[in-house]
Amino acid sequence: MLFRSYVQTLTVFFEYYRGKPISLISNEDLIHFNRDYVLKKKLSASYQSQFVNALKILYGQVIQSKLDIEKMIRPRKPFLLPKVLSEEEVAAILNACENAKHHMMLSLMYSAGLRRGELLNLKLEDIDSHRMMIHIRCGKGAKDRMVPLSQRILELLRSYYRQYRPAAWLFEGQYGGRYSERSIELVLKKAVEMAGIQKNINLHMLRHSYATHLMESGTNLRYIQELLGHKSPKTTQIYTHVSRE
């Protein structure tokens, strides 16, 4: 997927300099392209970085040119605060779920601070009721981690299991197999509507809310970092900007 994106960006670059041999493209050409195409079109920061990375690989590793790719200024990523729900809003969303499976998925996602993929990748053996832990396998960055399992969530899981009897995945679709990402997005959308909340809410906001509520309750930042699976404490520190404390 990344290779395809680089090919697409390089195609745009060489279409811009159509007819000019690759070997004759200079540092000045890079500056002009950056100024007259990338910046003038107000391309997103991630798309601008994609141009820089693609050209750096082509000229630095493939062609081994002396072009100074760093002359194409990398854009500064905007500092965006995470959107957070109040504890009352989270409770309203969960209580609006009439379906036991839907209620269980959103409850587990919030109570353990899970990403969407981490929730849907859970298998039955990942729930350790003896140690009261949940094993998150291959989270972001291909890292495993363990997160606490609350007694309340364990009771809900047992009730859910007796009703649905999943075979392998903890949450399975109507006809078996892993529950789909699109389906759980629709589950949240319906719950938000039923709760009467007039906000644009996505699944990742449950994770943001989990981290923020932990911080507001006095939980140590380092502990929150481990629970979320963040590599750097700087990533976790962003919640200090939205915490009421």
Helices and strands as residue ranges (DSSP letters): H 2-16, G 22-24, H 27-33, I 34-39, H 45-57, I 58-62, G 69-71, H 87-95, H 100-112, H 116-120, G 124-126, E 127-128, E 133-136, E 145-148, H 151-164, H 181-195, H 204-216, H 221-228, H 233-236, G 237-241
